[in-house]
């Protein structure tokens, strides 16, 4: 029952359309260069896209070693291009929560 309450709180907090399962990530865009060019994309089915995206973003920052704002912008671009518009709000919220 607590899980249902948490889900309702998250829906209200994010104030975005939320389904019980969302999928994100596919293949890296051809125009990605630099530190992300050799990255591998994974498909993820999620009941909590905000949490999973935030963890994924933190993992990428750590593993790739993001050192500049340009690299961070490229990472945002990758997440937006790889994912459906249905979860772009979660992507934005996840990135903004890091600062």
N, C-alpha and C positions, 0 to 999 in steps of 0.2 A: 504494500500500500504506500509506503514511503517513496518508492520509486515513481509511482504515479504522481505524487505531490511534487517531487523534484522535476518531473517532466513538465508539469503544468507551470511551475515557477519559471523554468527555462523558456517555455513558449512565451510567457508574458514578458520576461526580461528581454528577450531578443526581439519581440514583437514582429516576428517574421513568420511566414508560412513554414511549418515544420511537419514533416511526415515522420513516421516511425522508423523508416529506413531510407537513407539517402546514399547514393554512390558518388564517389569523386575520384578523379585522376584517370588518365588514359595514356597517351604518348606525348612526349615532349615536342613542342612546336619546332619547326625547322629553323626558325630565325633566332633561337636561343643560342647564345655564345658565351664565352668566358667561363666562369667557375661552374655554371650549371650545365654546360654543353654535354658532359659525360654522365649526367645524373640519370637515374632510372626512376620511372614513374610507377606507382602501384595503384591498383584499384582497391578502394576501401568502401565497405558497406558500414554505415554508422547509425547508431541510435542517438548519438550526441555529436553532430558534425562540428560544433564550435570547439568542444574539447579535443576531438580527434585532429582537427585542422591545426589547432594551437600546438599540440604535441608534435605533429608533423613538421610544422614551421620551425619550431625550436630544434628539432632533430636536424633539419636541413641547415639551419644557421650554424649549429655546432659542427656537423660533419663536413660541410663545405668551407667553413671558416669565413663567414661574411665579414668583410672589413670596411666596407664603404656604403654610403647611401645608394650609389648606383647599383651595387650588387643586391641591396635590399629591394630596390625598385624592380630589378629583373626577377627576383623571387616572387614578388607580388604579381607581376605580369604572368609568370608561369602558372601560379595557382588560379588566376582568373581565366586564362586561356584554356587550361585543362579541365575546368569545371563548369557545370551548367549554371546559368544565371540564377537558378533556384537557390543556390547556396553562396552566391557572391557576397551577400550580407554577412554570412558567417565568416567568410574569409576576411573581410574588412574588419569585423569585430575582433577576430583572432589576432590579426596583425596589430591593431591599435592597442590591444590589451598588453602588448609587449613593452610599450613605452610609458 
